[in-house]
Amino acid sequence: MVTQSRTKSQFERIEMPGDSSFAWKEITGRHFTAPFHHHPEVELTLITAGHGQRFVGDTVEPFQAGDVVLLGSHLPHAWFSEARCRVSSAIVVQFHPETFGGGILRAQELESIRGLLELAARGVVIQGETAREMQRRFSELSGLTPVQRLTLLLEMLEQVALTQNLRCLEAKAPEETVSPVDRKRLDEVLRYIHAHHQRALALPEIARVAGLGPESFSRFFRRVTGHTFIETLIQIRLASALALLGESTDTIAAVAYACGFEDLSNFNRQFRRTYGITPSEARRRAQVQ
């Protein structure tokens, strides 16, 4: 897990279909465009195409097709596609924690799902064979009646709850809110850093994106994230390097340079501090998956 800044997000109001107690939709475009946002509904997302970086709470990690994530109520999130993506698509299921009724989730039969939703408050990545099975179940949603879709959702949640193929993101939601203007400003800044992190980025340049002077921007960024711009830039570069290590056969030094690190020793030190392993070990693990 990459621990990033405690970013603030936009509130999104989810419109439920008239014949259903939960929403599901397919999203397709060259890039994902939803801002860093949150909503009271629990969200289960399958990425069907595209790659980039997934921001959840105060974490940032690479994502690719097959990524399956369950996010709890009001946990901020966004998927930022890489510029070279030709298509990004996802299937998203969103439901309120009370979808199954105020009492039914307290039923003994649903104890495992109760525990899963509690874990989802910090974000859950679904992995391995369970993630592949979720892809198949997602594809069934479009051909079902509303009652069948609700039944399938319960079955999917139970299957995830009972598997060992889970990893908790340990993400944290922000503890305070900010104005809509600041939320929009922060989203624009994060997207700009994500798009340009491979090259040198100076504080005055990022401050201009936010429409602020350097000193005002530094205060703003620390206030809404709890971290400095440089700390956040490093975390985004590390997530980019983690993905590139699994995709390319370039040397470790070449990967570090391509992701914006000018000093290999600093890259190795930062990488190990964040992931607990060396870049070489990260590459070996990616190759056996």
N, C-alpha and C positions, 0 to 999 in steps of 0.2 A: 504494500500500500504506500502511496505517496501522500504525505500529509502536506496540504496546501493551506493557503490563507482561509480565514473564516469569512467567506464572501457572503454578501447580502443579495437577495433575489427578488424577482417580481412575483406578485401573487397572480395565479391563473385560476379563473373560474371555469370549471369543467361542466359542459352542458351534457346531461344524460339523454339518451334516446327516449322517445315517448313510450316504447314498448320494452324497456330494459332498465334494470336497477344498476347497471354499470355500463361504462362506455368502452368501446373498442374501435380502433381505427388503424388504417394503413397510411403511413406517411412516406412519400417518395419525392425526391428532388435531387438536384446535383449535390447540394449540401443541406444539412439540417440547419434550420433557421430559428428554432425556438430559443428565446433568451434564457438566461439563467433564472429559473423560476421555481415556485413551490405552490402546492395546493393541498387541501385537506384529504384528498383521495389517495389511497394506496395505488402504486403504479407498478405494473409488470411489463417490461419492455424487452422485445427481441429485435436485435439489429439484423436485418436480412441482407444488407449491402452497405458498403462504405467502411471507412476507417478514420481514426483521428484520436481525440482525447475526450474522455468522459469525466465531467466535473460533477461530483456528488458531495454536498455539504462542504467540508474543508479538505476533500481529497481530489486528486486528479490522476487518472490512469489512462493508458491507451485502450482503445476499443477497436474491434473489427467485426466482420460478419460472423454471426453465431453468438455474439455477446448477449447474455440474458441476465437481467438485473431486476430485483424486487426492491422497491423503495417505499418507505413508510410515509405516513401523513406529514406534510409540511417539511419534508427533507428536500432542500434546494438541489436542482440538477439541471444539466444541459449537456448535449453531445455536440462537440465542435468538430466538424469534418475537416480533413486535410484538404488543402487547396487542389491537390492533384486528383481528388475523387471525381469520377465522372457521374456516379450516382450514389445516393445515400437513401436507404429505405429502412423502415422499421414497422413492426406491429406493436401497438400499445394498448394495454388493457388498464383501465382506471376504475376503481370502485371505492366507495366510502367504507370505512371500517364497520359501519352499521348496516351494510348491504344485506347481511344475512340475519338481520334482526337483533334487537338489543339483548335477547337472551340466548339465541341459538349458538353463538360462539362460546357460551359458557357450558355448553353441553359436553359431556365427557368424551363423546365420539369425536369432537373437534379440538381436543386438547392440543394435538400436534400443530394444527393450523393456528391456534391461539399463540403458541410459542413462536411460530414462524413470523407472525405479524409483529410480535414484540421485537424480534431480532431485526426485522425490516426497518425499524425506526433508525437504525444505524447503517442501513444499506446492505443488501445481500447479493453477491455474485453467484450465479448458478453455473456449475462447471461440468466438464466431462460428459458421460453418457446421459446424465439427467438433462443437461442443456440441449443435447441433440434430440432427446425425446420431447422436450418443450417445443422445439421447432416444429415437430410433427403435429403436436396438439394445437399449436397456434394456427396452423394451416387449416384446421377443421372448423374454426369459428365461423367462417363466412357462410357455410352451408347449413347452419343449424337454426332452429327456432329459438326465440328468447329463453324459454324454459330449458332447452337443451344446452344453450350457451352458459346459463347459470350453473347447471349441473357440471358441465365441463370445467368451468372455472374452479369449482370446489375440488374436483378431481385433480386438477393441475396443482392447486395449492397443497393438497394432501401429499401428492407425489414429491413435491419439492421439500415439504416439511419432514418427510421420512428418509430423505437421502442424506448421504455423507458428503455429497459433491457440492458443498456450500463453502463460501468464504465470506465472512463478515467484513465489510469495509471499515467498520469502526468510525464512520463519518459522523460529524457533529453539525447540527443545524445552528444557524445564528441565534444568539440570545436577544438581539435587539433589532428593531426595524429602522429603515431609513426612508427618505422621501422618494417618490417615483422618479424625480430628476436624478438623484444619486444612484438609484438602481439602474436606470438606463445608462448613465455614465459608466458605471462599473462594468456592465455587460459589454459596452463598446471597447473599454480598455482591455478586458480579458480576451475578447476576440482578436484585438489588434496584436496583443502579445503572442497569442497562439499562432497567428498567421505569420509573424515576423521574427519568431524567437531564434531562428537559425543564424541571424546576423547580429551584429552589435546593435544594442538598443540603449540609447541614452535617456536619462530622466527627462530632459527638456522635450524630446520627441514624444514620449508617452504623455507628458503633461499637456501638450498641444492637442492630442487626441481627446483628452478629457475637457479641453477648453479652460484649462487652469494654468497658472504660473507654476514653476517647479516646486517652490516651497508649499504653496497651497495644495498642489497635487499630492505631495508627500504626506501632508497632514490628512487629507481626504482618504488616501489609500490605506494608511495605517488605521484610521478610525473605522472604516467599513470592513476591513479584512483582518486587522490585528497583526499584520505583517508588512514588511517593506516591499516596495516594487521589486527590488533585487532578489529578495527571498522567494517571491512568487515566480519570477522569471526563471530562477534556477530549478524550481520544482517542475515547471512546464517543460524545460529543456531535458530534465531527467526522464520524464514520462515519454518524451519523443525518442530519446536514446534507447529506452527499454524496448519500445516497439521496433526500432530500426535494427537492434541487435538480433531480433528473431526473424527479420525479413531479408537481411542482406548478408553477404559474405565479406563485407569490407572489414578492414582491421579495426580494432578497438579505437585506435587513434583517429581513424577516418570518421567513425561514427561520432565520436566526441566532437570533432571539428564541425561535422555536418549539422550538429544540433546546437551549435553556438558556443561550445567550450573551447577556449584557446589554450588551456593548460591541461595536459593529460593527467598529471598527478592530482590536480584539483578535481577533475572529473571522476577519477577512480575513488577519491576520498568521499566526495559528495554522494556518489552512487552507492557505495557500501554503507554509508551512514543512513541513507534513506531506505534501501532495500534489504540490508543485512547480508548481501552477497556481493561478489565482484562482478563486473561486466562479463568476464569470461564464463563464470558460472551461470549467469543469467542466459547467455547464449546457449550453453549446453542444455539447460532445462527447456528452453524454447524448441530446440531441435528434437527432443524426445516426445514432445506433446503430439 
